[in-house]
Structures are given as C-alpha cells and as structure tokens.
Amino acid sequence: MRSIILFIALSLNGLAQYNYMQMMHNSADTSVKHLKLWLNGSVWLQQFDYLMSTPQTSLGAAIHTIGVSAPGATSQAQCIAQTTLDNTNTNYSFAFLAVVGINHPGPQYNPGSTLKPFGIYTYTFTPIMGEPSPWQCFPFVSHLSTDIASLTVVSSSTIFANALDYKNTTNQLLTVTQAPNGIGLYTVSVSSPSGSIGTGTLTLQGGKKICIVSTGFTDTLANAKMAGGGKRFALAAVPPLGGMAVEIPVKIPGTVTGLGEPENTNGVPHFYPSPAKDYLYIELEGREQANVVLYDLFGKILLSKTVELPKANLDLKDLSAGIYLIKVSDGTTIYNSKILVE
C-alpha cells in the first residue's frame, strides 16, 4: 500500500505582492473526505472536500489562523487541524497549504514505517524574478507521500524529482519540446525505493508556471478499513481559481485509472476529442442543462454559456493552441477539467 501526495506548485503569474496563498484538501483518508475550512474564527468554505482547493488569493499582511473541522463543527475551536500563516513575512512570494496525512489509521491500514499524521503542511516559495519565456515552463516539485521515504518522477528527457525526500522541494526551468507557446508532452515514470508505481503524461505549455499534485493509494485493496477502499493514485492539476483538481491519468498495473471512485462514472462529464481542434464535445448523462466556462491558465474567462445536455459542443476555432481549464456546473455539482487544443 502506498499513499502519495506529490506537489508541483504554481507560483502566481504577474503578481507583484508577496502574500498570496492557496490551500488544497489532499488527504486521501476517506474518514476526512468532507471537511469545513475556517479562517480567523469564521467559516471560509462550508464544503471543503477531498481534492478541492481555494482560489489563489491574498489574505492581507497579517498572521492568519487557518483550520479544518468536521462538517458539523460550529466554531474554529473544534478544528481537527490548524496552522498559522504569517503574511507579514516578505521572504516568500507564495504559500501553498495542503491538508495531508492519515486521520484514522487502523489494523487494516499500514501507513509505512513512520506514520504521517493528519495535519496542514505549508510550502512557501521565494520570489521568482520575471516570467518563463514563451518556450519555457517553470514547475515546482514537493514530495508529501505518507509512506514513501523518497519519490522519483522522470521522463526520457527530464528529471522532475529524483529520490526527493518527504516534505522536500525542488524546482527547475524547462524548455518545452515544441515551438514558442507550444506544448511539451512528458511521459513520466513514477517510482519509490520499493519499485515502480505507474506512468502518466504531464502536459506543459510554454510561458507558464504549472501546479500539479499527485494523490491517493496505489493499492486500495490494502486499505479495506477505509470506506470505498480508499482513493486511487492519480496526478491532478490545481486550478488557480480553485474548485476540484483536474485529473491527469496515471496508469497503474492492475487498477482502473482515475480520481475518486473509478467504478462509478455516472454523472461525470466526458470531454473529447483530445487534443481538440475546432470543436470540443461534452457528454453528461442524467442532466438536461449545464453552465460551461472556459478559462486560460491565468484564470481569464474566454467563454461562458449554457448548453443543452446530455451532449453539447463548444466552438474552439478562435482559440490558440494550448492548455485551457473548463468548468461545468449543473446546478448542484461543479466539475473542473483541463483540455488541450491543437
């Protein structure tokens, strides 16, 4: 059994202030799948579920108290994990806070030789002068695996993380494999000291700073105590505007690829083709209408419309080649994903 929480952090594009932050729920322990998020004594997010994140935001130059509680909590004093964030500290430009670890280990759950307890962990990143050039990309990488001493993520041409120790961070400036503002596709192998975990594809766009996380369990059957057998391992992008993380499939031998519960895909939007060219098709069974919003990676809204379901299409002919974020809201649930346009 392995539970992985690898973080490739996003620094804000074009922001001069230092006190920006984002927080994500990345604990794959299903006993804390649903949480409430608190900030300075008040409810920040009433619903803070596994793989959800806040928008990247400035909280102001002060020392802030942030915590998570069970959904029924009535005050921040009832939080099961808390931390403070000193936004008066000018030594960093961006802070990423992650809810990680295991809240209820038991006899059927083996967290490894050293238990990684449930809590909130904070990454801070020093200012980066300037932006990547149109043919370069700047990923940050941190390792928060709950039971792996070190983690390696490599492609045939690039080492994203090489035996990265728990809670350590690395970053690099990459040249993407195509022309300026083009796309670099990296088939990566993910491994630990005990062997291979799986493979996946990272899509990096020139001129961008990228945020990706990996999460879940590579062996959900070893976690029978956890409802649903735990969450399967996957990579996911964290949208700058917040919401649910966007899946980047990782192929693990003997498992079904995907986030959450892959056995049940009813009511989940399907986007095709990938990459898209002139049109993107959306299928969502069991719904009659939905609002669709398309963003660029800076969070700028490029398209917003109501579509008729179960099948709809979006005209993409005015878009340049690249990576875009798409949000589909059916009135009760919000789905976030990522699309590639050629």
LINVEN-V400660 format. One record per residue. SS is DSSP state (H for helix, E for strand, C for the rest). OMEGA is omega in degrees with one decimal (none if undefined). D_CENTER is the distance of its C-alpha to the mean C-alpha in whole Angstrom. Layout:
ss	omega	d_center
SS	OMEGA	D_CENTER
SS	OMEGA	D_CENTER
This chain:
ss	omega	d_center
C	175.3	21
C	171.3	18
E	-172.0	15
C	169.4	12
C	180.0	10
E	-175.1	9
E	171.9	8
E	-162.0	9
C	178.9	9
C	170.5	10
C	-173.9	14
C	178.2	15
C	171.6	17
C	180.0	21
C	-175.8	21
C	-177.1	24
C	-176.1	23
C	-167.9	22
C	174.2	21
E	-178.3	17
E	172.1	14
E	-179.2	11
E	-177.8	10
E	173.1	8
E	-174.7	9
C	173.6	8
C	-178.7	12
C	175.6	13
C	-175.1	16
H	175.5	17
H	176.9	20
H	-179.4	17
C	-179.0	15
E	-179.3	17
E	170.9	17
E	-176.4	18
E	-176.8	17
E	177.1	20
E	174.8	21
C	174.3	25
C	-179.7	26
E	177.3	25
E	176.4	22
E	175.7	19
E	179.0	17
E	179.7	20
E	-178.8	17
E	-172.8	14
E	177.1	12
C	179.8	10
C	172.5	7
E	176.3	8
E	171.5	8
C	168.6	11
C	169.2	12
C	-169.9	13
E	172.9	16
E	179.3	19
C	-177.6	21
C	-176.2	24
C	179.7	26
C	174.0	27
E	-173.2	26
E	175.2	23
E	-175.1	23
E	-179.3	19
E	175.2	19
E	-177.8	18
E	169.2	21
C	-176.4	22
C	-176.4	22
C	-178.3	26
C	-178.5	26
C	176.5	28
C	-179.5	28
H	176.9	25
H	-179.2	28
H	-178.7	27
C	177.2	23
C	173.9	22
E	179.4	20
E	174.5	21
E	173.8	21
E	177.9	22
E	-177.9	21
E	-180.0	24
C	170.9	23
C	-178.2	27
C	-178.0	26
C	-180.0	26
C	176.8	25
C	-177.9	21
C	-174.5	20
E	177.8	16
E	175.3	15
E	-179.8	11
E	-177.7	12
E	169.5	10
E	-172.6	12
E	171.9	13
C	-174.2	16
E	-177.0	18
C	-175.7	20
C	174.9	23
C	-179.4	24
C	-175.5	27
C	179.2	29
C	178.2	27
C	-178.6	24
C	-176.0	25
C	-179.0	22
C	-174.9	24
C	179.6	26
C	-179.4	25
C	173.9	23
C	-171.9	20
E	178.0	20
C	178.7	18
E	179.0	17
E	179.9	16
E	-176.0	15
E	169.8	15
E	172.5	15
E	-175.4	17
E	-178.9	17
C	-178.2	21
C	175.1	22
C	-177.6	22
C	176.7	25
C	-178.6	24
C	174.8	22
C	176.1	21
C	-175.5	24
C	179.8	24
C	179.5	24
E	178.8	21
E	-174.5	18
E	175.3	16
E	168.4	13
E	-177.6	13
E	173.5	12
E	-177.1	13
E	177.6	13
C	177.4	13
C	-177.8	14
C	-177.5	17
C	178.5	19
C	-177.5	19
C	178.9	21
E	-174.8	20
E	-180.0	17
E	176.2	18
E	-174.8	16
E	167.8	19
C	-179.6	20
C	-176.1	24
C	-170.5	24
C	172.3	21
E	179.2	20
E	176.3	16
E	-176.9	17
E	-179.3	20
E	-177.3	21
E	-177.5	19
E	-179.9	20
C	179.4	18
C	174.3	17
C	-173.1	18
E	173.4	16
E	176.0	17
E	-179.8	17
E	175.4	19
E	-175.1	20
E	169.3	20
E	-178.2	23
C	-167.2	21
C	178.8	24
C	-174.8	25
C	177.7	27
C	-175.8	26
C	176.9	23
C	-173.5	22
E	170.6	20
E	179.0	19
E	-176.2	18
E	172.0	18
E	-171.9	18
E	171.3	17
E	-179.7	18
E	-176.3	17
E	175.6	19
E	178.1	20
C	-178.9	24
C	176.6	25
E	-176.0	24
E	174.7	22
E	180.0	19
E	179.7	18
E	178.1	17
E	-179.6	15
E	173.2	15
E	178.4	13
E	-176.9	14
E	-178.1	15
E	178.7	17
C	177.9	20
C	-174.8	20
E	167.1	16
E	-164.6	14
E	177.0	11
C	178.9	7
E	173.5	5
E	166.5	5
E	-170.8	7
E	173.6	8
C	-174.3	12
E	175.8	15
C	178.4	17
C	-177.2	20
H	-179.4	20
H	178.0	24
H	-177.6	24
H	-174.8	22
C	-179.1	25
C	-176.4	25
C	-177.8	22
H	-180.0	22
H	-179.8	21
H	-179.9	21
C	-177.5	17
C	-178.4	14
E	179.6	14
C	174.6	12
E	166.8	10
E	180.0	7
E	175.9	4
E	179.5	4
C	-176.9	4
C	177.3	7
C	-179.6	10
C	-179.9	12
C	-176.9	9
E	-178.6	9
E	176.1	8
C	-175.9	4
E	-173.0	6
E	167.6	8
E	-169.6	9
C	172.1	12
E	-178.7	14
E	180.0	17
C	-178.6	19
C	175.6	22
C	179.5	24
C	174.3	21
C	-177.4	19
C	170.8	16
C	175.9	13
C	174.2	11
C	-175.9	13
C	-173.9	17
C	-179.8	17
C	-175.1	21
C	-179.2	21
C	177.8	20
C	177.2	22
C	177.7	21
C	-177.7	18
C	175.0	18
E	-178.0	19
E	178.6	19
E	-5.3	21
C	175.9	23
C	1.5	20
C	176.1	21
E	179.1	22
C	-178.3	25
C	-177.4	28
E	170.6	26
E	179.1	23
E	-179.1	24
E	174.2	22
E	178.2	23
C	-176.8	22
C	175.0	25
C	178.6	27
C	179.1	26
C	-179.4	29
E	173.4	27
E	172.8	23
E	-178.1	22
E	177.6	20
E	179.2	19
E	-178.5	18
E	164.6	16
C	-175.2	16
C	175.0	14
C	179.8	16
C	179.0	15
C	179.3	19
E	179.5	20
E	-176.7	22
E	175.3	23
E	-178.0	23
E	173.2	25
E	-177.4	26
E	176.4	27
E	-177.3	29
C	21.7	27
C	-179.6	27
E	-179.7	27
E	175.9	26
E	176.9	26
E	177.1	25
E	-176.5	27
C	-171.3	25
C	-179.6	28
C	-177.5	28
C	172.6	25
C	175.9	24
C	179.7	23
E	-178.9	19
E	-179.7	15
E	176.3	15
E	-179.6	13
E	178.9	14
E	178.6	15
E	180.0	17
E	-179.2	19
C	179.9	22
C	178.2	23
C	-176.3	21
C	176.6	18
E	177.7	15
E	175.9	13
E	176.7	11
E	-179.8	11
E	177.8	11
E	178.4	15
E	179.3	17
E	179.6	21
C	none	23
